[in-house]
Amino acid sequence: MRRCVGGRGRGISRGVTDIVVNGRSRSVPEDTTVAELIAELGLQAEHVAVERNRTIVPRAEHARTVLQDGDRIEIVTFVGGG
């Protein structure tokens, strides 16, 4: 659900988008991209695969894919080992 939040008394409001990331509800600023979400989570883009609403988001599209209210995001981190 999109809602506005703002600084008290400053007259500034910012839209918020509610999404689900790996099964957990999360609010992000309006117009957040997949790339920004990955960075906010402290992950490295080259080490993750992202699915948005059951569709893989190619790495080349991360910076252009804007999250929408109600999106369900799954992020898988690659772990190397030997």
Backbone as a ProteinNet text record, in pm:
[ID]
protein_1_A
[PRIMARY]
MRRCVGGRGRGISRGVTDIVVNGRSRSVPEDTTVAELIAELGLQAEHVAVERNRTIVPRAEHARTVLQDGDRIEIVTFVGGG
[TERTIARY]
84.9	0	89.2	64.5	142.9	88.6	178.8	139.8	248.5	220.4	318.5	370.1	498.4	560.6	639.7	663.3	736.7	803.8	893	959	859.7	861.7	765.8	778.5	668.7	663	742.9	807.1	889.3	813.6	694.1	615.7	668.9	756.6	813.9	747.2	696.7	638.9	704	710.8	775.2	689.8	663.7	584.3	660.7	588.1	646.2	575.2	651.2	597.9	618.7	513.9	521.9	543	648.6	682.6	707	728.5	765.4	898.6	998.9	1131.5	1160.9	1178.3	1205.2	1106.5	978.6	872.2	847.4	923.9	907.1	862.3	762.7	712.8	819.5	826.1	926.2	871.7	900.2	863.7	990.3	980.2	1092.7	1042.7	1132.8	1090.1	1033	934.9	875	985	970.1	1063.5	1196.1	1201.9	1322.2	1338.7	1461.1	1489.5	1540.5	1544.1	1599.7	1744.8	1821.6	1961.8	1973.6	1886.7	1889.9	1852.5	1756	1717.9	1834.9	1901.5	2016.5	2122.6	2151.6	2251.2	2206.1	2077.9	2023.8	2035.9	2024.9	2036	2181.6	2275	2417	2468.9	2401.7	2440.7	2516.1	2593.6	2664.8	2587.5	2554.4	2469.7	2524.7	2655.4	2713.5	2703.7	2659.6	2649	2505.4	2408.1	2268.3	2189	2079.7	1978.4	1850.2	1775.7	1654.7	1534.9	1428.4	1301.4	1198	1122.8	1016	885	795.3	665.6	681.1	772.4	797.1	863.6	923	995.4	1136.4	1237.2	1375.9	1399.3	1468.1	1507.4	1654.1	1683	1822.4	1906.1	2030.1	2118.4	2123.8	2122.9	2128.1	2005.7	1897.2	1773.4	1756.6	1845.9	1830.4	1814	1895.3	1890.6	1768.4	1704.4	1587.6	1455.6	1460.6	1338	1294	1186.3	1133	1033.5	1050.7	961.3	824.4	721.3	583.1	517.7	417.7	344.2	294.4	321.3	275	369.4	481.6	576.7	625.8	647	705.5	843.5	944.8	1083.5	1149.3	1217.4	1298.4	1441.7	1532.4	1673.9	1750.6	1828	1909.7	2055.4	2132	2274.1	2355.4	2450.5	2538.5	2650.6	2676.9	2782.7	2879.4	3006.2	3107.6	3166.5	3222	3284.6	3362	3427.2	3505	3524
-117.1	0	123.1	215.2	336.8	439.3	502.8	606.5	711.6	824.4	931.6	943.9	966.2	994.3	1121.9	1191.4	1315.4	1360	1456.6	1515.3	1601.8	1594.5	1670.4	1819.6	1878.8	2023.2	2079.1	1996.2	2046.5	2055.3	1999.6	2006.2	1916.6	1824.6	1733.2	1597.8	1544.2	1410.8	1322.8	1197.5	1103.2	978.4	931.6	811.2	688.4	594.3	468.8	354.8	255.8	138.8	17.4	-60.6	-181.3	-302.1	-378.2	-497.1	-613	-730.6	-847.7	-897.5	-907.8	-954.2	-1084.2	-1190.3	-1322.6	-1355.9	-1325.2	-1361.1	-1263	-1154	-1056.2	-921.7	-863.3	-732.3	-627	-532.8	-426.7	-304.3	-186.7	-61.5	1.6	50.4	117.9	250.2	346.3	472.5	449.2	528.9	522.9	534.5	464.2	464.9	395.3	311.9	233.4	128.4	113.1	11.5	-116.1	-222.3	-348	-326.1	-252.1	-225.3	-152.7	-55.9	17.7	-72.2	-160.7	-254.3	-346.2	-398	-485.7	-412.6	-288.1	-209.5	-183.2	-149.2	-122.3	-245.2	-362	-486.5	-526.6	-448.7	-476.6	-593.2	-620.6	-732.3	-681.3	-769	-735.2	-792.3	-706.8	-746.4	-866.1	-875.3	-985.7	-1120.4	-1117.2	-1241.3	-1281.9	-1218.3	-1250.8	-1273.2	-1346.1	-1358.3	-1302.1	-1226.4	-1161.2	-1204.4	-1238.1	-1272.5	-1170.8	-1114.5	-1019.6	-1078.5	-1105.4	-1163.4	-1287.9	-1375.2	-1505.2	-1496.4	-1380.4	-1363.3	-1315.1	-1381.4	-1342.3	-1202.7	-1119.4	-986.6	-997.2	-985.4	-993	-883.1	-914.7	-818.2	-685.7	-691.8	-570	-481	-537.3	-462	-413.3	-450.4	-412.9	-262.5	-182.2	-36.4	27.4	-43.5	12	-43	-143.5	-207.1	-141.7	-63.4	8.6	-81.1	-91.3	-173.5	-108.1	-190.7	-144	-196.8	-124.9	-164.8	-308.6	-391.9	-529.8	-628.4	-580.3	-672.1	-774.7	-895.8	-1003.4	-1031	-1003.2	-1014.5	-1132.3	-1214.4	-1322.3	-1295.8	-1295.4	-1273.3	-1395.2	-1453.8	-1569.6	-1526.9	-1555.3	-1521.7	-1645.1	-1626.6	-1736	-1747.8	-1869.7	-1895.1	-1994.2	-1955.1	-2044.2	-2131	-2236.7	-2325.1	-2433.4	-2510.3	-2611.7	-2734.9
0	0	0	-87.3	-96.1	2.2	73.4	167.1	169.6	227.9	235.4	377.1	386.6	514.9	495.7	600.7	582.8	709.4	691.4	805.9	880.8	1010.5	1091.6	1066.1	1025.4	1010.4	895.2	817.1	708	577.1	572.9	450.5	340.2	375.4	277.2	293.7	184.1	192.6	87.6	117	27.6	21.6	-97.2	-111.9	-65.7	-13.7	32.6	-38.9	-79.8	-146.9	-57.7	-39.2	42.6	-47.3	-17.1	-94.3	2.5	-53.2	26.5	-28.5	59	19.7	93.3	17.2	75.9	187	161.7	254.7	367.7	373.8	481.8	425.1	489.2	446.5	470.1	377	385.1	312.5	366.2	300.3	244.6	121.9	57.5	1.2	-18.6	-79.3	-219.2	-254	-387	-492.3	-601.6	-714.6	-686.3	-582.2	-555.3	-664.6	-712.7	-814.1	-747.6	-825.1	-775.4	-733.3	-812	-778.5	-644.7	-620.7	-493.8	-376.7	-397.1	-291.5	-257.7	-358.4	-335.7	-253.6	-291.1	-217.7	-74.5	-56.6	76.9	166.8	108	183.9	208.6	153	173.1	90.6	-20.2	-106	-228.2	-289.3	-411.9	-529.8	-624.3	-737.2	-813.6	-823	-899.6	-827.3	-701.2	-624	-593.8	-660.3	-632.1	-760.7	-746	-850.8	-790.8	-871.1	-821.7	-905.3	-834.6	-897.8	-849.3	-942.1	-909.6	-959.5	-866.9	-902.5	-990.2	-947.7	-1010.7	-1148	-1179.2	-1304.8	-1273	-1329.9	-1307.5	-1365.1	-1288.3	-1335.5	-1377.7	-1507.5	-1552.2	-1486	-1454.4	-1387.8	-1464.7	-1596.1	-1677.9	-1657	-1601.8	-1579.7	-1435.6	-1345.5	-1204.5	-1184.3	-1251.3	-1231.7	-1296.8	-1389.6	-1459.5	-1408.6	-1323.2	-1274.5	-1144.7	-1153.2	-1037.4	-964.7	-834.1	-752.9	-742.6	-748.8	-741.8	-615	-568.9	-450.1	-465.7	-367.1	-369.3	-435.7	-492	-554.3	-453.1	-502.6	-421.9	-480.8	-401.9	-445.5	-375.1	-451.8	-394.4	-437.2	-340.3	-368.2	-319.4	-410	-377	-386.9	-282.6	-279.5	-315.4	-406.8	-446	-344.2	-301.7	-205	-267.3	-270.1	-324.5	-214.7	-254.4	-156.8	-228	-151.2	-218	-139.2
[MASK]
++++++++++++++++++++++++++++++++++++++++++++++++++++++++++++++++++++++++++++++++++

